Amino acid sequence: MTKTRILIADDDPSILKLVSIYLKQAGYEPILASDGKEALSLVEAENPALVILDIRMPGMNGFEVCRHIRASSDIPIIMLTISNQDEDMLQGLKSGADDYVTKPFSVEVLLARIQAVLRRAKFPEEVARPEFHSGELVIDFEQHRVSVAGKEVKLTATEYKILSILARHAGRVFTHDQLLEKVWGWEYRGESHILQVTISRLREKIENNPRDPKYIVTRVGIGYSFPKPAE
């Protein structure tokens, strides 16, 4: 049986060794990189199911590696950030990461995050339904494709799930915790920052004017909704 391959990039050999041991024990196949350039080469050569990137690497840091990966792939990415450095967490998410874990971390927490991210990356079987149209936005639910003004938009699995949930329930307002639980899982309830940054990233991709969105609308003090398309 083929094992799920996970790439971890960190310039600290002790972290690479520790995480590698636990990944093997959990049934994964670890792929190790000691810097950003090696990580990019291995992403292309090994096609891992998930990438874990340390932010503070010499040469090419984790932010740069994340942006390079996102330019051509929606592979799930977890960033390793320094504890109490909110700017690093925010910049990592804005660069296209799906999640983050702060150092120092317990391996159990990292494994739980890996499982959650891999779970989000899998699309569940969905009941067939027609394409969704709203203005220039089109969602092909069957193919999990999104286009705006006839041009396909590359979304990460997390971004697509948010958009799909809101569009399928157009007109309904979802609270932050409702979306966090539906997209990330119950263990993420209360982590509104990760939702807000991902919504912002999604708006940049689908909205003509992200500062005045017409597809993903903020309901102040409540959450987000997708207005019902005009008949």
Contacts in CASP RR format, 6 or more apart in sequence:
PFRMAT RR
TARGET T0000
AUTHOR 0000-0000-0000
METHOD contacts of the structure
MODEL  1
MTKTRILIADDDPSILKLVSIYLKQAGYEPILASDGKEALSLVEAENPAL
VILDIRMPGMNGFEVCRHIRASSDIPIIMLTISNQDEDMLQGLKSGADDY
VTKPFSVEVLLARIQAVLRRAKFPEEVARPEFHSGELVIDFEQHRVSVAG
KEVKLTATEYKILSILARHAGRVFTHDQLLEKVWGWEYRGESHILQVTIS
RLREKIENNPRDPKYIVTRVGIGYSFPKPAE
3 27 0 8 1.000
3 28 0 8 1.000
3 29 0 8 1.000
4 27 0 8 1.000
4 28 0 8 1.000
4 29 0 8 1.000
4 49 0 8 1.000
4 50 0 8 1.000
4 118 0 8 1.000
5 28 0 8 1.000
5 29 0 8 1.000
5 30 0 8 1.000
5 31 0 8 1.000
5 46 0 8 1.000
5 47 0 8 1.000
5 48 0 8 1.000
5 49 0 8 1.000
6 23 0 8 1.000
6 28 0 8 1.000
6 29 0 8 1.000
6 30 0 8 1.000
6 31 0 8 1.000
6 48 0 8 1.000
6 49 0 8 1.000
6 50 0 8 1.000
6 51 0 8 1.000
6 52 0 8 1.000
6 114 0 8 1.000
7 30 0 8 1.000
7 31 0 8 1.000
7 32 0 8 1.000
7 33 0 8 1.000
7 39 0 8 1.000
7 42 0 8 1.000
7 43 0 8 1.000
7 46 0 8 1.000
7 48 0 8 1.000
7 50 0 8 1.000
7 51 0 8 1.000
7 52 0 8 1.000
8 16 0 8 1.000
8 19 0 8 1.000
8 20 0 8 1.000
8 23 0 8 1.000
8 30 0 8 1.000
8 31 0 8 1.000
8 32 0 8 1.000
8 33 0 8 1.000
8 51 0 8 1.000
8 52 0 8 1.000
9 32 0 8 1.000
9 33 0 8 1.000
9 34 0 8 1.000
9 35 0 8 1.000
9 36 0 8 1.000
9 38 0 8 1.000
9 39 0 8 1.000
9 51 0 8 1.000
9 52 0 8 1.000
9 53 0 8 1.000
9 54 0 8 1.000
9 57 0 8 1.000
9 62 0 8 1.000
9 65 0 8 1.000
10 16 0 8 1.000
10 19 0 8 1.000
10 33 0 8 1.000
10 34 0 8 1.000
10 52 0 8 1.000
10 54 0 8 1.000
10 57 0 8 1.000
10 80 0 8 1.000
11 34 0 8 1.000
11 35 0 8 1.000
11 54 0 8 1.000
11 56 0 8 1.000
11 57 0 8 1.000
11 58 0 8 1.000
12 54 0 8 1.000
13 34 0 8 1.000
15 54 0 8 1.000
16 32 0 8 1.000
16 34 0 8 1.000
18 107 0 8 1.000
19 30 0 8 1.000
19 52 0 8 1.000
19 107 0 8 1.000
19 110 0 8 1.000
20 30 0 8 1.000
20 32 0 8 1.000
22 107 0 8 1.000
22 110 0 8 1.000
22 111 0 8 1.000
23 29 0 8 1.000
23 30 0 8 1.000
23 111 0 8 1.000
24 30 0 8 1.000
26 111 0 8 1.000
28 114 0 8 1.000
31 42 0 8 1.000
31 46 0 8 1.000
31 48 0 8 1.000
33 39 0 8 1.000
33 41 0 8 1.000
33 42 0 8 1.000
35 57 0 8 1.000
35 58 0 8 1.000
35 59 0 8 1.000
35 60 0 8 1.000
36 53 0 8 1.000
36 57 0 8 1.000
36 59 0 8 1.000
36 60 0 8 1.000
36 61 0 8 1.000
36 62 0 8 1.000
36 64 0 8 1.000
36 65 0 8 1.000
37 59 0 8 1.000
37 60 0 8 1.000
39 51 0 8 1.000
39 53 0 8 1.000
39 65 0 8 1.000
40 60 0 8 1.000
40 65 0 8 1.000
40 68 0 8 1.000
40 69 0 8 1.000
42 48 0 8 1.000
43 51 0 8 1.000
43 69 0 8 1.000
43 73 0 8 1.000
43 75 0 8 1.000
48 75 0 8 1.000
49 75 0 8 1.000
49 76 0 8 1.000
49 118 0 8 1.000
49 121 0 8 1.000
50 75 0 8 1.000
50 76 0 8 1.000
50 77 0 8 1.000
50 78 0 8 1.000
50 114 0 8 1.000
50 117 0 8 1.000
50 118 0 8 1.000
50 121 0 8 1.000
51 69 0 8 1.000
51 75 0 8 1.000
51 76 0 8 1.000
51 77 0 8 1.000
51 78 0 8 1.000
52 77 0 8 1.000
52 78 0 8 1.000
52 79 0 8 1.000
52 80 0 8 1.000
52 110 0 8 1.000
52 114 0 8 1.000
53 62 0 8 1.000
53 65 0 8 1.000
53 66 0 8 1.000
53 77 0 8 1.000
53 78 0 8 1.000
53 79 0 8 1.000
53 80 0 8 1.000
53 97 0 8 1.000
54 62 0 8 1.000
54 79 0 8 1.000
54 80 0 8 1.000
55 61 0 8 1.000
55 62 0 8 1.000
55 63 0 8 1.000
55 79 0 8 1.000
55 80 0 8 1.000
55 81 0 8 1.000
55 82 0 8 1.000
55 88 0 8 1.000
55 92 0 8 1.000
56 62 0 8 1.000
56 82 0 8 1.000
57 65 0 8 1.000
62 79 0 8 1.000
62 92 0 8 1.000
62 95 0 8 1.000
63 91 0 8 1.000
63 92 0 8 1.000
63 95 0 8 1.000
66 77 0 8 1.000
66 79 0 8 1.000
66 92 0 8 1.000
66 95 0 8 1.000
66 96 0 8 1.000
66 97 0 8 1.000
67 95 0 8 1.000
67 96 0 8 1.000
69 75 0 8 1.000
69 77 0 8 1.000
70 77 0 8 1.000
70 95 0 8 1.000
70 96 0 8 1.000
70 156 0 8 1.000
74 154 0 8 1.000
74 155 0 8 1.000
74 156 0 8 1.000
74 157 0 8 1.000
76 98 0 8 1.000
76 99 0 8 1.000
76 117 0 8 1.000
76 118 0 8 1.000
76 120 0 8 1.000
76 121 0 8 1.000
76 156 0 8 1.000
76 157 0 8 1.000
77 96 0 8 1.000
77 97 0 8 1.000
77 98 0 8 1.000
77 99 0 8 1.000
78 97 0 8 1.000
78 98 0 8 1.000
78 99 0 8 1.000
78 100 0 8 1.000
78 101 0 8 1.000
78 110 0 8 1.000
78 113 0 8 1.000
78 114 0 8 1.000
78 117 0 8 1.000
79 88 0 8 1.000
79 89 0 8 1.000
79 92 0 8 1.000
79 93 0 8 1.000
79 95 0 8 1.000
79 97 0 8 1.000
79 99 0 8 1.000
79 100 0 8 1.000
79 101 0 8 1.000
80 100 0 8 1.000
80 101 0 8 1.000
80 102 0 8 1.000
80 103 0 8 1.000
80 105 0 8 1.000
81 88 0 8 1.000
81 89 0 8 1.000
81 92 0 8 1.000
81 100 0 8 1.000
81 101 0 8 1.000
81 102 0 8 1.000
81 103 0 8 1.000
82 88 0 8 1.000
82 102 0 8 1.000
82 103 0 8 1.000
83 102 0 8 1.000
83 103 0 8 1.000
83 104 0 8 1.000
84 102 0 8 1.000
85 102 0 8 1.000
86 193 0 8 1.000
89 100 0 8 1.000
89 102 0 8 1.000
89 193 0 8 1.000
90 193 0 8 1.000
90 197 0 8 1.000
92 100 0 8 1.000
93 100 0 8 1.000
93 194 0 8 1.000
93 197 0 8 1.000
93 198 0 8 1.000
93 201 0 8 1.000
94 197 0 8 1.000
94 200 0 8 1.000
94 201 0 8 1.000
96 156 0 8 1.000
96 201 0 8 1.000
98 117 0 8 1.000
98 120 0 8 1.000
98 156 0 8 1.000
98 157 0 8 1.000
98 158 0 8 1.000
99 113 0 8 1.000
99 116 0 8 1.000
99 117 0 8 1.000
99 184 0 8 1.000
99 194 0 8 1.000
100 194 0 8 1.000
101 109 0 8 1.000
101 110 0 8 1.000
101 113 0 8 1.000
112 187 0 8 1.000
116 184 0 8 1.000
116 185 0 8 1.000
116 187 0 8 1.000
116 188 0 8 1.000
120 157 0 8 1.000
120 158 0 8 1.000
120 161 0 8 1.000
120 183 0 8 1.000
120 184 0 8 1.000
121 157 0 8 1.000
122 157 0 8 1.000
123 144 0 8 1.000
123 157 0 8 1.000
126 141 0 8 1.000
126 142 0 8 1.000
128 141 0 8 1.000
128 142 0 8 1.000
129 141 0 8 1.000
131 138 0 8 1.000
131 139 0 8 1.000
131 140 0 8 1.000
131 141 0 8 1.000
132 138 0 8 1.000
132 139 0 8 1.000
132 141 0 8 1.000
132 167 0 8 1.000
132 168 0 8 1.000
132 229 0 8 1.000
133 229 0 8 1.000
134 167 0 8 1.000
134 170 0 8 1.000
134 215 0 8 1.000
134 226 0 8 1.000
134 227 0 8 1.000
134 229 0 8 1.000
135 229 0 8 1.000
136 148 0 8 1.000
136 149 0 8 1.000
136 150 0 8 1.000
136 208 0 8 1.000
137 146 0 8 1.000
137 147 0 8 1.000
137 148 0 8 1.000
137 206 0 8 1.000
137 215 0 8 1.000
138 146 0 8 1.000
138 147 0 8 1.000
138 148 0 8 1.000
138 150 0 8 1.000
139 145 0 8 1.000
139 146 0 8 1.000
139 163 0 8 1.000
139 164 0 8 1.000
139 167 0 8 1.000
140 146 0 8 1.000
140 147 0 8 1.000
141 164 0 8 1.000
141 168 0 8 1.000
144 160 0 8 1.000
144 164 0 8 1.000
145 152 0 8 1.000
146 152 0 8 1.000
146 153 0 8 1.000
146 155 0 8 1.000
146 160 0 8 1.000
146 163 0 8 1.000
146 206 0 8 1.000
147 153 0 8 1.000
148 206 0 8 1.000
153 205 0 8 1.000
153 206 0 8 1.000
154 205 0 8 1.000
155 163 0 8 1.000
155 202 0 8 1.000
155 205 0 8 1.000
158 183 0 8 1.000
158 184 0 8 1.000
158 198 0 8 1.000
159 198 0 8 1.000
159 201 0 8 1.000
159 202 0 8 1.000
159 205 0 8 1.000
161 182 0 8 1.000
161 183 0 8 1.000
162 179 0 8 1.000
162 183 0 8 1.000
162 195 0 8 1.000
162 198 0 8 1.000
162 199 0 8 1.000
162 202 0 8 1.000
162 216 0 8 1.000
163 202 0 8 1.000
163 206 0 8 1.000
163 215 0 8 1.000
163 216 0 8 1.000
163 226 0 8 1.000
165 174 0 8 1.000
165 179 0 8 1.000
165 182 0 8 1.000
165 183 0 8 1.000
166 174 0 8 1.000
166 216 0 8 1.000
166 224 0 8 1.000
166 225 0 8 1.000
166 226 0 8 1.000
167 226 0 8 1.000
169 226 0 8 1.000
170 225 0 8 1.000
170 226 0 8 1.000
170 227 0 8 1.000
170 228 0 8 1.000
170 229 0 8 1.000
171 225 0 8 1.000
171 226 0 8 1.000
171 227 0 8 1.000
171 228 0 8 1.000
172 225 0 8 1.000
173 219 0 8 1.000
173 222 0 8 1.000
173 223 0 8 1.000
173 224 0 8 1.000
173 225 0 8 1.000
174 182 0 8 1.000
174 223 0 8 1.000
174 224 0 8 1.000
174 225 0 8 1.000
175 222 0 8 1.000
175 223 0 8 1.000
176 190 0 8 1.000
176 192 0 8 1.000
176 195 0 8 1.000
176 223 0 8 1.000
177 189 0 8 1.000
177 190 0 8 1.000
179 195 0 8 1.000
179 223 0 8 1.000
179 224 0 8 1.000
180 188 0 8 1.000
180 189 0 8 1.000
180 190 0 8 1.000
180 191 0 8 1.000
180 192 0 8 1.000
180 194 0 8 1.000
180 195 0 8 1.000
181 188 0 8 1.000
181 189 0 8 1.000
183 195 0 8 1.000
184 191 0 8 1.000
184 194 0 8 1.000
184 195 0 8 1.000
188 194 0 8 1.000
199 216 0 8 1.000
199 224 0 8 1.000
200 210 0 8 1.000
202 216 0 8 1.000
203 210 0 8 1.000
203 213 0 8 1.000
203 215 0 8 1.000
203 216 0 8 1.000
204 210 0 8 1.000
206 215 0 8 1.000
206 216 0 8 1.000
207 213 0 8 1.000
207 214 0 8 1.000
207 215 0 8 1.000
207 216 0 8 1.000
208 214 0 8 1.000
214 227 0 8 1.000
215 226 0 8 1.000
215 227 0 8 1.000
216 224 0 8 1.000
216 225 0 8 1.000
216 226 0 8 1.000
217 224 0 8 1.000
217 225 0 8 1.000
217 226 0 8 1.000
217 227 0 8 1.000
218 224 0 8 1.000
219 225 0 8 1.000
END
